[in-house]
Amino acid sequence: MSDTHCFEVMYGGVHVRDRHEVKEKGKTIYAGETVYSLDGNSAVFTYFNSLGGVGRGTVEPGGSILHFKGSIRGSPDKPPQAIDSEWRIVDDDHYDVRSLVKSASTAGNAVLHFRRVK
């Protein structure tokens, strides 16, 4: 299984888009898109997924860590769930993601390792 993210600037750099696809055996089984924006002195995000879900929250920088807080409704018929996760920037080509909320999908707070695909 793979989870590929593609980051790109929008509207001359005032927003950033992150499109991602989760594939299993070459077939996309889940996809989503996040748009990051500045709102005053804060960074905010809105997330949409292929199941009809929507999430919103904030991103707080702290050294090499980006801390995400908010909530998401995984699909329109699901109750909202908390988002509380960290992205740790390892270097220009790698970052690690860890959810601070335990759930079946976060596998008990396992760290996921991402690398740049060139």
Backbone atoms as SQL, in Angstrom:
CREATE TABLE atoms (id INTEGER PRIMARY KEY, chain TEXT, resi INTEGER, resn TEXT, atom TEXT, x REAL, y REAL, z REAL);
INSERT INTO atoms VALUES
  (1, 'A', 1, 'MET', 'N', 0.844, -1.169, 0.000),
  (2, 'A', 1, 'MET', 'CA', 0.000, 0.000, 0.000),
  (3, 'A', 1, 'MET', 'C', 0.895, 1.239, 0.000),
  (4, 'A', 2, 'SER', 'N', 0.483, 2.256, -0.728),
  (5, 'A', 2, 'SER', 'CA', 1.254, 3.502, -0.770),
  (6, 'A', 2, 'SER', 'C', 0.322, 4.687, -0.578),
  (7, 'A', 3, 'ASP', 'N', 0.856, 5.757, -0.014),
  (8, 'A', 3, 'ASP', 'CA', 0.130, 7.016, 0.176),
  (9, 'A', 3, 'ASP', 'C', 1.027, 8.111, -0.387),
  (10, 'A', 4, 'THR', 'N', 0.662, 8.642, -1.547),
  (11, 'A', 4, 'THR', 'CA', 1.477, 9.628, -2.237),
  (12, 'A', 4, 'THR', 'C', 0.853, 11.007, -2.105),
  (13, 'A', 5, 'HIS', 'N', 1.652, 11.975, -1.667),
  (14, 'A', 5, 'HIS', 'CA', 1.212, 13.363, -1.549),
  (15, 'A', 5, 'HIS', 'C', 1.908, 14.196, -2.621),
  (16, 'A', 6, 'CYS', 'N', 1.192, 15.156, -3.175),
  (17, 'A', 6, 'CYS', 'CA', 1.751, 16.076, -4.162),
  (18, 'A', 6, 'CYS', 'C', 1.408, 17.489, -3.715),
  (19, 'A', 7, 'PHE', 'N', 2.426, 18.266, -3.370),
  (20, 'A', 7, 'PHE', 'CA', 2.244, 19.638, -2.895),
  (21, 'A', 7, 'PHE', 'C', 2.482, 20.605, -4.043),
  (22, 'A', 8, 'GLU', 'N', 1.641, 21.637, -4.113),
  (23, 'A', 8, 'GLU', 'CA', 1.824, 22.670, -5.132),
  (24, 'A', 8, 'GLU', 'C', 1.276, 24.001, -4.616),
  (25, 'A', 9, 'VAL', 'N', 1.899, 25.094, -5.056),
  (26, 'A', 9, 'VAL', 'CA', 1.410, 26.415, -4.673),
  (27, 'A', 9, 'VAL', 'C', 0.197, 26.763, -5.527),
  (28, 'A', 10, 'MET', 'N', -0.675, 27.576, -4.955),
  (29, 'A', 10, 'MET', 'CA', -1.881, 28.029, -5.652),
  (30, 'A', 10, 'MET', 'C', -1.903, 29.559, -5.656),
  (31, 'A', 11, 'TYR', 'N', -2.432, 30.140, -6.699),
  (32, 'A', 11, 'TYR', 'CA', -2.651, 31.579, -6.777),
  (33, 'A', 11, 'TYR', 'C', -1.407, 32.377, -6.417),
  (34, 'A', 12, 'GLY', 'N', -0.298, 31.997, -7.022),
  (35, 'A', 12, 'GLY', 'CA', 0.939, 32.734, -6.819),
  (36, 'A', 12, 'GLY', 'C', 1.598, 32.515, -5.473),
  (37, 'A', 13, 'GLY', 'N', 1.191, 31.484, -4.769),
  (38, 'A', 13, 'GLY', 'CA', 1.827, 31.143, -3.501),
  (39, 'A', 13, 'GLY', 'C', 1.061, 31.552, -2.259),
  (40, 'A', 14, 'VAL', 'N', -0.139, 32.110, -2.409),
  (41, 'A', 14, 'VAL', 'CA', -0.886, 32.516, -1.213),
  (42, 'A', 14, 'VAL', 'C', -1.600, 31.345, -0.534),
  (43, 'A', 15, 'HIS', 'N', -1.701, 30.208, -1.222),
  (44, 'A', 15, 'HIS', 'CA', -2.236, 28.973, -0.655),
  (45, 'A', 15, 'HIS', 'C', -1.341, 27.829, -1.116),
  (46, 'A', 16, 'VAL', 'N', -1.409, 26.694, -0.417),
  (47, 'A', 16, 'VAL', 'CA', -0.700, 25.485, -0.821),
  (48, 'A', 16, 'VAL', 'C', -1.705, 24.351, -0.864),
  (49, 'A', 17, 'ARG', 'N', -1.647, 23.568, -1.940),
  (50, 'A', 17, 'ARG', 'CA', -2.524, 22.406, -2.113),
  (51, 'A', 17, 'ARG', 'C', -1.706, 21.136, -1.909),
  (52, 'A', 18, 'ASP', 'N', -2.289, 20.175, -1.198),
  (53, 'A', 18, 'ASP', 'CA', -1.697, 18.845, -0.996),
  (54, 'A', 18, 'ASP', 'C', -2.726, 17.826, -1.461),
  (55, 'A', 19, 'ARG', 'N', -2.462, 17.204, -2.601),
  (56, 'A', 19, 'ARG', 'CA', -3.335, 16.137, -3.107),
  (57, 'A', 19, 'ARG', 'C', -2.693, 14.801, -2.736),
  (58, 'A', 20, 'HIS', 'N', -3.503, 13.864, -2.253),
  (59, 'A', 20, 'HIS', 'CA', -2.914, 12.562, -1.937),
  (60, 'A', 20, 'HIS', 'C', -3.812, 11.430, -2.384),
  (61, 'A', 21, 'GLU', 'N', -3.159, 10.302, -2.678),
  (62, 'A', 21, 'GLU', 'CA', -3.847, 9.083, -3.099),
  (63, 'A', 21, 'GLU', 'C', -3.270, 7.906, -2.333),
  (64, 'A', 22, 'VAL', 'N', -4.159, 7.089, -1.824),
  (65, 'A', 22, 'VAL', 'CA', -3.754, 5.833, -1.208),
  (66, 'A', 22, 'VAL', 'C', -4.050, 4.745, -2.238),
  (67, 'A', 23, 'LYS', 'N', -3.007, 4.004, -2.587),
  (68, 'A', 23, 'LYS', 'CA', -3.157, 2.945, -3.589),
  (69, 'A', 23, 'LYS', 'C', -2.816, 1.593, -2.978),
  (70, 'A', 24, 'GLU', 'N', -3.557, 0.598, -3.429),
  (71, 'A', 24, 'GLU', 'CA', -3.281, -0.784, -3.054),
  (72, 'A', 24, 'GLU', 'C', -3.260, -1.605, -4.334),
  (73, 'A', 25, 'LYS', 'N', -2.158, -2.282, -4.567),
  (74, 'A', 25, 'LYS', 'CA', -1.969, -3.074, -5.791),
  (75, 'A', 25, 'LYS', 'C', -2.211, -2.231, -7.040),
  (76, 'A', 26, 'GLY', 'N', -1.738, -0.962, -6.994),
  (77, 'A', 26, 'GLY', 'CA', -1.828, -0.073, -8.145),
  (78, 'A', 26, 'GLY', 'C', -3.165, 0.613, -8.327),
  (79, 'A', 27, 'LYS', 'N', -4.155, 0.308, -7.491),
  (80, 'A', 27, 'LYS', 'CA', -5.491, 0.889, -7.632),
  (81, 'A', 27, 'LYS', 'C', -5.736, 1.904, -6.509),
  (82, 'A', 28, 'THR', 'N', -6.238, 3.094, -6.876),
  (83, 'A', 28, 'THR', 'CA', -6.555, 4.111, -5.881),
  (84, 'A', 28, 'THR', 'C', -7.774, 3.661, -5.087),
  (85, 'A', 29, 'ILE', 'N', -7.594, 3.552, -3.763),
  (86, 'A', 29, 'ILE', 'CA', -8.699, 3.147, -2.897),
  (87, 'A', 29, 'ILE', 'C', -9.208, 4.310, -2.044),
  (88, 'A', 30, 'TYR', 'N', -8.463, 5.413, -2.015),
  (89, 'A', 30, 'TYR', 'CA', -8.847, 6.571, -1.210),
  (90, 'A', 30, 'TYR', 'C', -8.032, 7.759, -1.703),
  (91, 'A', 31, 'ALA', 'N', -8.643, 8.925, -1.715),
  (92, 'A', 31, 'ALA', 'CA', -7.933, 10.132, -2.128),
  (93, 'A', 31, 'ALA', 'C', -8.445, 11.317, -1.325),
  (94, 'A', 32, 'GLY', 'N', -7.622, 12.338, -1.249),
  (95, 'A', 32, 'GLY', 'CA', -8.018, 13.539, -0.536),
  (96, 'A', 32, 'GLY', 'C', -7.219, 14.732, -0.998),
  (97, 'A', 33, 'GLU', 'N', -7.694, 15.903, -0.607),
  (98, 'A', 33, 'GLU', 'CA', -7.022, 17.145, -0.961),
  (99, 'A', 33, 'GLU', 'C', -7.121, 18.104, 0.217),
  (100, 'A', 34, 'THR', 'N', -5.988, 18.712, 0.553),
  (101, 'A', 34, 'THR', 'CA', -5.937, 19.702, 1.616),
  (102, 'A', 34, 'THR', 'C', -5.485, 21.026, 1.015),
  (103, 'A', 35, 'VAL', 'N', -6.124, 22.102, 1.430),
  (104, 'A', 35, 'VAL', 'CA', -5.683, 23.438, 1.046),
  (105, 'A', 35, 'VAL', 'C', -5.269, 24.154, 2.331),
  (106, 'A', 36, 'TYR', 'N', -4.017, 24.615, 2.339),
  (107, 'A', 36, 'TYR', 'CA', -3.461, 25.356, 3.471),
  (108, 'A', 36, 'TYR', 'C', -3.470, 26.837, 3.140),
  (109, 'A', 37, 'SER', 'N', -3.825, 27.663, 4.131),
  (110, 'A', 37, 'SER', 'CA', -3.926, 29.100, 3.930),
  (111, 'A', 37, 'SER', 'C', -3.489, 29.821, 5.196),
  (112, 'A', 38, 'LEU', 'N', -3.094, 31.090, 5.034),
  (113, 'A', 38, 'LEU', 'CA', -2.857, 31.945, 6.195),
  (114, 'A', 38, 'LEU', 'C', -4.158, 32.659, 6.526),
  (115, 'A', 39, 'ASP', 'N', -4.441, 32.738, 7.819),
  (116, 'A', 39, 'ASP', 'CA', -5.618, 33.433, 8.324),
  (117, 'A', 39, 'ASP', 'C', -5.132, 34.311, 9.463),
  (118, 'A', 40, 'GLY', 'N', -4.800, 35.563, 9.135),
  (119, 'A', 40, 'GLY', 'CA', -4.134, 36.424, 10.113),
  (120, 'A', 40, 'GLY', 'C', -2.733, 35.877, 10.348),
  (121, 'A', 41, 'ASN', 'N', -2.390, 35.623, 11.605),
  (122, 'A', 41, 'ASN', 'CA', -1.077, 35.073, 11.944),
  (123, 'A', 41, 'ASN', 'C', -1.095, 33.560, 12.066),
  (124, 'A', 42, 'SER', 'N', -2.197, 32.913, 11.730),
  (125, 'A', 42, 'SER', 'CA', -2.322, 31.463, 11.861),
  (126, 'A', 42, 'SER', 'C', -2.366, 30.788, 10.498),
  (127, 'A', 43, 'ALA', 'N', -1.962, 29.532, 10.472),
  (128, 'A', 43, 'ALA', 'CA', -2.118, 28.705, 9.271),
  (129, 'A', 43, 'ALA', 'C', -3.314, 27.790, 9.512),
  (130, 'A', 44, 'VAL', 'N', -4.202, 27.724, 8.536),
  (131, 'A', 44, 'VAL', 'CA', -5.399, 26.891, 8.640),
  (132, 'A', 44, 'VAL', 'C', -5.436, 25.928, 7.463),
  (133, 'A', 45, 'PHE', 'N', -6.232, 24.860, 7.613),
  (134, 'A', 45, 'PHE', 'CA', -6.393, 23.915, 6.505),
  (135, 'A', 45, 'PHE', 'C', -7.840, 23.476, 6.393),
  (136, 'A', 46, 'THR', 'N', -8.201, 23.109, 5.168),
  (137, 'A', 46, 'THR', 'CA', -9.482, 22.470, 4.884),
  (138, 'A', 46, 'THR', 'C', -9.165, 21.230, 4.072),
  (139, 'A', 47, 'TYR', 'N', -9.739, 20.097, 4.476),
  (140, 'A', 47, 'TYR', 'CA', -9.461, 18.811, 3.845),
  (141, 'A', 47, 'TYR', 'C', -10.755, 18.234, 3.293),
  (142, 'A', 48, 'PHE', 'N', -10.687, 17.685, 2.086),
  (143, 'A', 48, 'PHE', 'CA', -11.814, 17.012, 1.448),
  (144, 'A', 48, 'PHE', 'C', -11.343, 15.632, 1.026),
  (145, 'A', 49, 'ASN', 'N', -12.182, 14.603, 1.165),
  (146, 'A', 49, 'ASN', 'CA', -11.753, 13.274, 0.717),
  (147, 'A', 49, 'ASN', 'C', -12.754, 12.648, -0.249),
  (148, 'A', 50, 'SER', 'N', -12.349, 11.538, -0.838),
  (149, 'A', 50, 'SER', 'CA', -13.142, 10.865, -1.865),
  (150, 'A', 50, 'SER', 'C', -14.383, 10.171, -1.311),
  (151, 'A', 51, 'LEU', 'N', -14.538, 10.134, 0.012),
  (152, 'A', 51, 'LEU', 'CA', -15.726, 9.548, 0.636),
  (153, 'A', 51, 'LEU', 'C', -16.772, 10.612, 0.957),
  (154, 'A', 52, 'GLY', 'N', -16.457, 11.881, 0.632),
  (155, 'A', 52, 'GLY', 'CA', -17.364, 12.982, 0.934),
  (156, 'A', 52, 'GLY', 'C', -17.073, 13.643, 2.264),
  (157, 'A', 53, 'GLY', 'N', -15.995, 13.247, 2.909),
  (158, 'A', 53, 'GLY', 'CA', -15.635, 13.800, 4.210),
  (159, 'A', 53, 'GLY', 'C', -14.987, 15.162, 4.104),
  (160, 'A', 54, 'VAL', 'N', -15.087, 15.922, 5.200),
  (161, 'A', 54, 'VAL', 'CA', -14.514, 17.259, 5.275),
  (162, 'A', 54, 'VAL', 'C', -13.861, 17.436, 6.645),
  (163, 'A', 55, 'GLY', 'N', -12.678, 18.042, 6.650),
  (164, 'A', 55, 'GLY', 'CA', -11.996, 18.351, 7.898),
  (165, 'A', 55, 'GLY', 'C', -11.469, 19.768, 7.872),
  (166, 'A', 56, 'ARG', 'N', -11.330, 20.350, 9.059),
  (167, 'A', 56, 'ARG', 'CA', -10.804, 21.718, 9.170),
  (168, 'A', 56, 'ARG', 'C', -9.957, 21.816, 10.424),
  (169, 'A', 57, 'GLY', 'N', -8.992, 22.719, 10.389),
  (170, 'A', 57, 'GLY', 'CA', -8.186, 22.904, 11.582),
  (171, 'A', 57, 'GLY', 'C', -7.078, 23.911, 11.382),
  (172, 'A', 58, 'THR', 'N', -6.115, 23.853, 12.303),
  (173, 'A', 58, 'THR', 'CA', -4.987, 24.774, 12.301),
  (174, 'A', 58, 'THR', 'C', -3.682, 23.994, 12.227),
  (175, 'A', 59, 'VAL', 'N', -2.641, 24.685, 11.772),
  (176, 'A', 59, 'VAL', 'CA', -1.283, 24.137, 11.729),
  (177, 'A', 59, 'VAL', 'C', -0.389, 25.112, 12.479),
  (178, 'A', 60, 'GLU', 'N', 0.293, 24.604, 13.507),
  (179, 'A', 60, 'GLU', 'CA', 1.201, 25.429, 14.298),
  (180, 'A', 60, 'GLU', 'C', 2.631, 24.934, 14.101),
  (181, 'A', 61, 'PRO', 'N', 3.538, 25.799, 13.634),
  (182, 'A', 61, 'PRO', 'CA', 4.937, 25.381, 13.497),
  (183, 'A', 61, 'PRO', 'C', 5.643, 25.420, 14.844),
  (184, 'A', 62, 'GLY', 'N', 6.609, 24.518, 15.003),
  (185, 'A', 62, 'GLY', 'CA', 7.441, 24.499, 16.202),
  (186, 'A', 62, 'GLY', 'C', 8.754, 23.830, 15.886),
  (187, 'A', 63, 'GLY', 'N', 9.738, 24.596, 15.449),
  (188, 'A', 63, 'GLY', 'CA', 11.012, 24.014, 15.047),
  (189, 'A', 63, 'GLY', 'C', 10.821, 23.161, 13.813),
  (190, 'A', 64, 'SER', 'N', 11.177, 21.892, 13.900),
  (191, 'A', 64, 'SER', 'CA', 11.048, 20.989, 12.756),
  (192, 'A', 64, 'SER', 'C', 9.710, 20.240, 12.763),
  (193, 'A', 65, 'ILE', 'N', 8.771, 20.651, 13.634),
  (194, 'A', 65, 'ILE', 'CA', 7.487, 19.954, 13.749),
  (195, 'A', 65, 'ILE', 'C', 6.340, 20.880, 13.369),
  (196, 'A', 66, 'LEU', 'N', 5.406, 20.355, 12.585),
  (197, 'A', 66, 'LEU', 'CA', 4.142, 21.025, 12.302),
  (198, 'A', 66, 'LEU', 'C', 3.071, 20.282, 13.089),
  (199, 'A', 67, 'HIS', 'N', 2.313, 20.995, 13.933),
  (200, 'A', 67, 'HIS', 'CA', 1.287, 20.378, 14.766),
  (201, 'A', 67, 'HIS', 'C', -0.086, 20.722, 14.200),
  (202, 'A', 68, 'PHE', 'N', -0.856, 19.685, 13.847),
  (203, 'A', 68, 'PHE', 'CA', -2.173, 19.830, 13.254),
  (204, 'A', 68, 'PHE', 'C', -3.242, 19.544, 14.308),
  (205, 'A', 69, 'LYS', 'N', -4.209, 20.448, 14.459),
  (206, 'A', 69, 'LYS', 'CA', -5.341, 20.234, 15.363),
  (207, 'A', 69, 'LYS', 'C', -6.611, 20.634, 14.630),
  (208, 'A', 70, 'GLY', 'N', -7.678, 19.886, 14.877),
  (209, 'A', 70, 'GLY', 'CA', -8.951, 20.218, 14.255),
  (210, 'A', 70, 'GLY', 'C', -9.910, 19.060, 14.395),
  (211, 'A', 71, 'SER', 'N', -10.806, 18.952, 13.423),
  (212, 'A', 71, 'SER', 'CA', -11.741, 17.825, 13.415),
  (213, 'A', 71, 'SER', 'C', -12.056, 17.461, 11.971),
  (214, 'A', 72, 'ILE', 'N', -12.478, 16.221, 11.808),
  (215, 'A', 72, 'ILE', 'CA', -12.832, 15.701, 10.485),
  (216, 'A', 72, 'ILE', 'C', -14.051, 14.805, 10.602),
  (217, 'A', 73, 'ARG', 'N', -14.887, 14.900, 9.612),
  (218, 'A', 73, 'ARG', 'CA', -15.995, 13.962, 9.435),
  (219, 'A', 73, 'ARG', 'C', -15.548, 13.111, 8.247),
  (220, 'A', 74, 'GLY', 'N', -15.197, 11.855, 8.493),
  (221, 'A', 74, 'GLY', 'CA', -14.616, 10.991, 7.468),
  (222, 'A', 74, 'GLY', 'C', -15.495, 10.794, 6.247),
  (223, 'A', 75, 'SER', 'N', -16.805, 10.833, 6.450),
  (224, 'A', 75, 'SER', 'CA', -17.798, 10.813, 5.379),
  (225, 'A', 75, 'SER', 'C', -19.045, 11.498, 5.944),
  (226, 'A', 76, 'PRO', 'N', -19.981, 11.902, 5.088),
  (227, 'A', 76, 'PRO', 'CA', -21.130, 12.668, 5.579),
  (228, 'A', 76, 'PRO', 'C', -21.950, 11.963, 6.672),
  (229, 'A', 77, 'ASP', 'N', -21.922, 10.636, 6.696),
  (230, 'A', 77, 'ASP', 'CA', -22.722, 9.891, 7.675),
  (231, 'A', 77, 'ASP', 'C', -21.956, 9.547, 8.953),
  (232, 'A', 78, 'LYS', 'N', -20.708, 9.963, 9.071),
  (233, 'A', 78, 'LYS', 'CA', -19.872, 9.648, 10.236),
  (234, 'A', 78, 'LYS', 'C', -19.841, 10.828, 11.200),
  (235, 'A', 79, 'PRO', 'N', -19.684, 10.544, 12.499),
  (236, 'A', 79, 'PRO', 'CA', -19.552, 11.651, 13.462),
  (237, 'A', 79, 'PRO', 'C', -18.180, 12.301, 13.332),
  (238, 'A', 80, 'PRO', 'N', -18.058, 13.542, 13.754),
  (239, 'A', 80, 'PRO', 'CA', -16.743, 14.207, 13.713),
  (240, 'A', 80, 'PRO', 'C', -15.742, 13.498, 14.622),
  (241, 'A', 81, 'GLN', 'N', -14.477, 13.484, 14.177),
  (242, 'A', 81, 'GLN', 'CA', -13.391, 12.919, 14.962),
  (243, 'A', 81, 'GLN', 'C', -12.310, 13.988, 15.120),
  (244, 'A', 82, 'ALA', 'N', -11.600, 13.923, 16.231),
  (245, 'A', 82, 'ALA', 'CA', -10.531, 14.882, 16.481),
  (246, 'A', 82, 'ALA', 'C', -9.341, 14.616, 15.572),
  (247, 'A', 83, 'ILE', 'N', -8.698, 15.688, 15.152),
  (248, 'A', 83, 'ILE', 'CA', -7.406, 15.626, 14.471),
  (249, 'A', 83, 'ILE', 'C', -6.388, 16.207, 15.448),
  (250, 'A', 84, 'ASP', 'N', -5.364, 15.462, 15.736),
  (251, 'A', 84, 'ASP', 'CA', -4.259, 15.934, 16.569),
  (252, 'A', 84, 'ASP', 'C', -3.042, 15.132, 16.131),
  (253, 'A', 85, 'SER', 'N', -2.230, 15.719, 15.275),
  (254, 'A', 85, 'SER', 'CA', -1.100, 14.977, 14.723),
  (255, 'A', 85, 'SER', 'C', 0.104, 15.888, 14.546),
  (256, 'A', 86, 'GLU', 'N', 1.251, 15.254, 14.346),
  (257, 'A', 86, 'GLU', 'CA', 2.504, 15.968, 14.133),
  (258, 'A', 86, 'GLU', 'C', 3.186, 15.477, 12.874),
  (259, 'A', 87, 'TRP', 'N', 3.693, 16.424, 12.112),
  (260, 'A', 87, 'TRP', 'CA', 4.570, 16.123, 10.987),
  (261, 'A', 87, 'TRP', 'C', 5.951, 16.613, 11.399),
  (262, 'A', 88, 'ARG', 'N', 6.908, 15.712, 11.453),
  (263, 'A', 88, 'ARG', 'CA', 8.280, 16.082, 11.798),
  (264, 'A', 88, 'ARG', 'C', 9.107, 16.103, 10.524),
  (265, 'A', 89, 'ILE', 'N', 9.659, 17.262, 10.190),
  (266, 'A', 89, 'ILE', 'CA', 10.499, 17.404, 9.001),
  (267, 'A', 89, 'ILE', 'C', 11.855, 16.794, 9.329),
  (268, 'A', 90, 'VAL', 'N', 12.224, 15.740, 8.615),
  (269, 'A', 90, 'VAL', 'CA', 13.505, 15.067, 8.831),
  (270, 'A', 90, 'VAL', 'C', 14.604, 15.773, 8.052),
  (271, 'A', 91, 'ASP', 'N', 14.351, 16.010, 6.765),
  (272, 'A', 91, 'ASP', 'CA', 15.264, 16.744, 5.892),
  (273, 'A', 91, 'ASP', 'C', 14.468, 17.186, 4.671),
  (274, 'A', 92, 'ASP', 'N', 15.138, 17.703, 3.653),
  (275, 'A', 92, 'ASP', 'CA', 14.429, 18.217, 2.475),
  (276, 'A', 92, 'ASP', 'C', 13.630, 17.148, 1.735),
  (277, 'A', 93, 'ASP', 'N', 13.943, 15.885, 1.951),
  (278, 'A', 93, 'ASP', 'CA', 13.290, 14.799, 1.213),
  (279, 'A', 93, 'ASP', 'C', 12.465, 13.847, 2.063),
  (280, 'A', 94, 'HIS', 'N', 12.378, 14.074, 3.378),
  (281, 'A', 94, 'HIS', 'CA', 11.675, 13.131, 4.258),
  (282, 'A', 94, 'HIS', 'C', 10.914, 13.856, 5.370),
  (283, 'A', 95, 'TYR', 'N', 9.745, 13.305, 5.712),
  (284, 'A', 95, 'TYR', 'CA', 9.047, 13.757, 6.912),
  (285, 'A', 95, 'TYR', 'C', 8.315, 12.563, 7.525),
  (286, 'A', 96, 'ASP', 'N', 8.109, 12.620, 8.836),
  (287, 'A', 96, 'ASP', 'CA', 7.416, 11.566, 9.578),
  (288, 'A', 96, 'ASP', 'C', 6.106, 12.127, 10.102),
  (289, 'A', 97, 'VAL', 'N', 5.066, 11.300, 10.086),
  (290, 'A', 97, 'VAL', 'CA', 3.744, 11.707, 10.563),
  (291, 'A', 97, 'VAL', 'C', 3.320, 10.785, 11.692),
  (292, 'A', 98, 'ARG', 'N', 2.826, 11.405, 12.767),
  (293, 'A', 98, 'ARG', 'CA', 2.346, 10.617, 13.903),
  (294, 'A', 98, 'ARG', 'C', 1.044, 11.229, 14.391),
  (295, 'A', 99, 'SER', 'N', -0.002, 10.392, 14.481),
  (296, 'A', 99, 'SER', 'CA', -1.261, 10.843, 15.048),
  (297, 'A', 99, 'SER', 'C', -1.170, 10.759, 16.562),
  (298, 'A', 100, 'LEU', 'N', -1.666, 11.771, 17.254),
  (299, 'A', 100, 'LEU', 'CA', -1.691, 11.779, 18.706),
  (300, 'A', 100, 'LEU', 'C', -3.051, 11.314, 19.226),
  (301, 'A', 101, 'VAL', 'N', -3.964, 10.965, 18.294),
  (302, 'A', 101, 'VAL', 'CA', -5.281, 10.441, 18.635),
  (303, 'A', 101, 'VAL', 'C', -5.285, 8.959, 18.285),
  (304, 'A', 102, 'LYS', 'N', -5.531, 8.108, 19.260),
  (305, 'A', 102, 'LYS', 'CA', -5.561, 6.672, 18.977),
  (306, 'A', 102, 'LYS', 'C', -6.879, 6.303, 18.307),
  (307, 'A', 103, 'SER', 'N', -6.765, 5.540, 17.225),
  (308, 'A', 103, 'SER', 'CA', -7.938, 5.028, 16.513),
  (309, 'A', 103, 'SER', 'C', -7.500, 3.834, 15.689),
  (310, 'A', 104, 'ALA', 'N', -8.470, 3.145, 15.116),
  (311, 'A', 104, 'ALA', 'CA', -8.149, 1.991, 14.271),
  (312, 'A', 104, 'ALA', 'C', -7.293, 2.410, 13.079),
  (313, 'A', 105, 'SER', 'N', -7.550, 3.592, 12.522),
  (314, 'A', 105, 'SER', 'CA', -6.802, 4.022, 11.334),
  (315, 'A', 105, 'SER', 'C', -5.410, 4.535, 11.652),
  (316, 'A', 106, 'THR', 'N', -5.128, 4.883, 12.895),
  (317, 'A', 106, 'THR', 'CA', -3.789, 5.370, 13.230),
  (318, 'A', 106, 'THR', 'C', -2.915, 4.275, 13.810),
  (319, 'A', 107, 'ALA', 'N', -3.420, 3.075, 13.896),
  (320, 'A', 107, 'ALA', 'CA', -2.642, 1.900, 14.315),
  (321, 'A', 107, 'ALA', 'C', -1.862, 2.143, 15.600),
  (322, 'A', 108, 'GLY', 'N', -2.534, 2.726, 16.582),
  (323, 'A', 108, 'GLY', 'CA', -1.885, 2.905, 17.877),
  (324, 'A', 108, 'GLY', 'C', -0.735, 3.885, 17.862),
  (325, 'A', 109, 'ASN', 'N', -0.841, 4.950, 17.094),
  (326, 'A', 109, 'ASN', 'CA', 0.149, 6.026, 17.044),
  (327, 'A', 109, 'ASN', 'C', 1.446, 5.625, 16.342),
  (328, 'A', 110, 'ALA', 'N', 1.376, 4.717, 15.400),
  (329, 'A', 110, 'ALA', 'CA', 2.562, 4.363, 14.623),
  (330, 'A', 110, 'ALA', 'C', 3.049, 5.579, 13.846),
  (331, 'A', 111, 'VAL', 'N', 4.352, 5.663, 13.649),
  (332, 'A', 111, 'VAL', 'CA', 4.933, 6.740, 12.851),
  (333, 'A', 111, 'VAL', 'C', 4.954, 6.293, 11.397),
  (334, 'A', 112, 'LEU', 'N', 4.434, 7.138, 10.517),
  (335, 'A', 112, 'LEU', 'CA', 4.463, 6.876, 9.083),
  (336, 'A', 112, 'LEU', 'C', 5.591, 7.698, 8.488),
  (337, 'A', 113, 'HIS', 'N', 6.403, 7.086, 7.651),
  (338, 'A', 113, 'HIS', 'CA', 7.560, 7.735, 7.044),
  (339, 'A', 113, 'HIS', 'C', 7.241, 8.084, 5.593),
  (340, 'A', 114, 'PHE', 'N', 7.435, 9.344, 5.236),
  (341, 'A', 114, 'PHE', 'CA', 7.192, 9.800, 3.862),
  (342, 'A', 114, 'PHE', 'C', 8.514, 10.279, 3.274),
  (343, 'A', 115, 'ARG', 'N', 8.682, 10.043, 1.962),
  (344, 'A', 115, 'ARG', 'CA', 9.884, 10.494, 1.276),
  (345, 'A', 115, 'ARG', 'C', 9.485, 11.106, -0.051),
  (346, 'A', 116, 'ARG', 'N', 10.305, 12.067, -0.480),
  (347, 'A', 116, 'ARG', 'CA', 10.043, 12.735, -1.762),
  (348, 'A', 116, 'ARG', 'C', 10.285, 11.762, -2.903),
  (349, 'A', 117, 'VAL', 'N', 9.363, 11.727, -3.835),
  (350, 'A', 117, 'VAL', 'CA', 9.510, 10.931, -5.043),
  (351, 'A', 117, 'VAL', 'C', 9.918, 11.903, -6.140),
  (352, 'A', 118, 'LYS', 'N', 11.072, 11.641, -6.740),
  (353, 'A', 118, 'LYS', 'CA', 11.583, 12.581, -7.750),
  (354, 'A', 118, 'LYS', 'C', 11.376, 12.045, -9.137);
